[in-house]
Amino acid sequence: MKLRFILNPHSGKLNGNTDKISALAAAIQLNFPGADMRLTQAPGHATELAREAAQQGCDAAVAIGGDGTINETARGLVGTATALAVIPHGSGNGFARELGMPLLVPEALARLQKPRPTMCDVGRINGELFLNLAGVGIEADIAWQFMEQGKNGARGMWPYFKIGAKTAFTYKPHMLRVQTDGQPEEFMEPLTLVFANGRQYGSNFKIAPEASLTDGELDMVAVADAPKWKLALAAPSFFTDHWRPFGITQTKRVKQARIIQPGEIVYHIDGEPRKTQDRLDIAVEPAALRVWLPCL
């Protein structure tokens, strides 16, 4: 097999540590002798490296990092014969969990020895690719605040938790006009509105437990702006496959959607925050990306 491993050296616990990166490179060579490994240098670099791998006829580009690195790698592979493979090395590892990848690197490498290729859907939101989830609402707002604080060096779980806790008590949902698959517009004011290709944000928090990466549709999940006590009681249910008490969520399967919200819109793509104005267009591209599932 001809493989290119694409590593974000600042993902997970690596944090630029040269000894850990060297140990990871040695583990890759042990399992895949002669494999090419490249380190990303800046945002967007993983896409360039993946596109180059496809042009060189690689069987797969293996993204090592979190959902952001995996998303960037996939962007360079859509529509090509080169598969996306994943070694989870982020925090939530939502997409890797969807593929059934082990979270321990040695085990993940071993499970890629005899991969199971499959064709995976991707989503687009205002033209940008997402693999797992995209949407608007409170989590997009938290992601934007966290990104802004990160510019001042505030990173890690504790700053994220503080932002989330504060936002939970101050966030005011926006009135949205939502049209799906050419149907009449609906007005909704959700706490969050998610378009799910996969099931979860990561860490087994399943926002769309019935979603599938291969069904040619997105699960549009609206989370109600319910009283805080009701949301708190419902929270554990999101770590299960089906149970959702109190009517907290409503799910609809769609192929296309449009969100109208006059003015600034904050949204996220696989957890990465974005801003736009007035309108968001969402669509699914069935079977657009070849992926490697781990061997059984």
N, C-alpha and C positions, 0 to 999 in steps of 0.2 A: 504494500500500500504506500502511496505517496501522500504524506500528510504535512500540513503546516500547523504548528501550534502557535496561537496568538495569545500572549500573556500580558495582562495589565499588571505591571509590577507594584502598583499601589493598591491593589484590591485585597479584600479580606485582611488577613494578618500579615501579609507580606510587607506592606508599608515601605517598599523600597529596600528591604533588607537583602543585601547581596548574598549572604550565606543561605538564606531560605530560598532565594531564586536559584542559586547554584544547585541546591539539593533537589529542587523541583525539576530542573533541567536534567539532572542525573537520573531521576526516576523516569522521566520521559524516554531517555535514551535506553534505559534498561528494558522498557516495555516495547519501544518502537525504535530500534537501532537506525540511525541515519535520518531520523525525522528532523525537520527544520523547525526551529523555535525563534520567534521574533517578539520583541518587547514593544509595546505601544509607547509612543513618545508624547502624544497629545490627544485631545478629543478628536474623533474622526479618523485617527490613524488605523484603528482596527479595520475599518471599512476598506481603506486602501490596501492593507495587507491581505484581506480576504479576497478582494477583487483580483489582486495579483496572483493569489493562489489558484483562483478559478482559471485565469488566463494561462497559467502554467500546467493546467490539467491535473491538479491535485484531486485525490479522491475525497478529501475532506479538509476543511479548516476547523481546527479545534480551539474554541474560545475558552480561555482560562480566566475567570473573573466573575463579577456579579452580573446582574441582569443588564446593566448599561453596556458592558463590554460585549455580552452576547448579542444584544440588539445591534450594536455597531457592526459586529462581524457578519450577522445575517444580512445586513444591507448590501454587502458586497457579493452575496451569493444568490440572492433571489433570481430565479430564471436561468440559473446555470446548472451544469451537471455536478458541480462540487457540493458536497453535503456539509451541513453545519453539525459539528459535534461539540459537546460541552463537558468541561471539567469545572464543577462548581467551586468558586472561591470568593463568594461575596458574603453578604450578611443574610438576606432572606432566601436567596437562590430559588426564586419562584419558578422560573422556566426549567431549570435543571430538575426540580422536583416533579414537574409535569412530565418530563421525559423518563422519570424513574431512575435518574442517575444517583448513585451513592454519593454522600457528601464527603467521604474520606478520599483524598486524592489517590492513594495506591489502589484502592478498590475500584474507583472510577476508571483509572487507566486499564486495569485488568479487564473490566467489563466492556471496554471498547475494542478488545482484541478480535471479537467476532460480532460486529455491530449488525443491527437489524435496520436497513434503510426503510424510510417511509416518507411520504409526501405530506407536508404540513401546511395548513392555512397560515396566512399572515393578515394583519389588519393594517389599514391606512387611516390616519387622521390628519386632515389638511395635507395629504400627500406623503406624510412621514410614516415609515414602517413601525408597527409594533408587533411583538410576538405574543405577549401575554395579556397585558391590560393597558387600557388608556381611558381617560375620563376627566370629568370636572367635579368640583366639590371640595369638601374639607381636606381630603388627602392631598389634592393638588395644591391647595393653599399652604398646607404644612410643608410640602416638598419645596415650594418656592421660598418660603421663609428660611428653611434650613439651608438652601443653596446660598441665599443672601448672607446669612450668618457665617457660612463656611468661608466666605471671602475674607472674613476677619479671623480665620483660624478656628472657629467653633465647629468641630467635627465630632463624630462619635455618637453613641446611643444616648448619652445623658442630655446633651443639647437638643437632640431630636425629641426625646421624651418631654422635656420642658416646653418646647414649642407646641407639641401635640396637646399637652395638658392645658396650656393656656388657650389654645385655639378652640378646644372642645367647648369652652364656656363662652367664647366671644364670637364664634363664627355665625354669620347670618346667611342662610341659603339664598340663592338667586332664583328669580322666576325665569324659567326656560321655556321656549317654544321648541318642541321636538317633533320632527317628522321622520317616520320610518317606512322604508319600502314603498314610497309614493302614497301612503295613507294620509288621511287628514291630520293636521297638526294637533298635538296634545300640549296642554300647559301643565307644567309640573314645577315643584319647588323642593327638590330632594336635598338631603344632606350630602349625598354624593350620587353621581350617575356614572356608571362604569360600563365600558364595552369590553367584554371578556372573550378572548380567544382561548386562553387557558383558564384554570379554575381559581388560582390563588395569587395573592400578593407575594407570598413567601412565608416561610416558617409555618406552613400548613394552615394559614388563615385563608379559608376558602370563601371568597366572595360570590363565586358562581359555581357551585358544586356539580352542576350538570353540564358545564361547558366542555367542549371537545376541540382539540387542535386539528381535527380532521373531518368535521361535519359540514364544512362550507358555510358556516354561520357564526355570528357573534351573539353572545348572551348579553343583552342590555339589562343591567341590574340597577334599579333605583332603590336607594336606601332612604327610608322615610326620616324626616326631621322629627323624630319621636322624643318624648320626655327623656331626660338624661337617665332616670332610674330604669326605664324600659330598655334603653340602649345598653346599659350596664348589665342588666340581667340577660339580655340576648347575646352579649359578646361571646360567651363560651360556645354558643351554638355554631359560630363561624369556624370552629376547629373540628366540626363534624362534617359528614358527607351530605346530610339531607336536612336535619332538624333546624327549623327556623321559626321560633315562637313569635307571638305578638304581631304577626303581619309586618315585620320590619322591612322586608325586601319584596319587591315585585320584579319578575324576570320576564323578558320577552325576547324571542330569537329573531334576529334581523340580519339582513345582508347589507343594507345601506341605511344611514341616518344623517340627519342634519339638525344641529342645535343652533338656535338663534338666541342671542343674549346681547342686546345693544350695549356697546361700550367694550371695555376690556374683559377678556376671558382668560383666566388662568386654568391650564389643564396640564396633564402629565402623560408621558409616553413611557411605559415600562418603568414608572417611578421617577423619570427625569422631567422636571418642570419646564413648561413653555408658557408664552403669552401670545395672544392674538386679539383681533378686534371683531366683534359682532357675530361671527359665524364659524362653526366647526362642521366639516364634512367627514363622515366616517364610513368606511366600506371594508368588506372582506375580500381577499383574493384567495380563492380556494386552491389548495395543492400547489402553492407557488414556491415552496422551499423544500428541498430535500434535506432531511435530518437523519442522524444516526441515533437509534435507540440502543440502550445497552443490551448485551447478550443476556439471556435468561439464566 
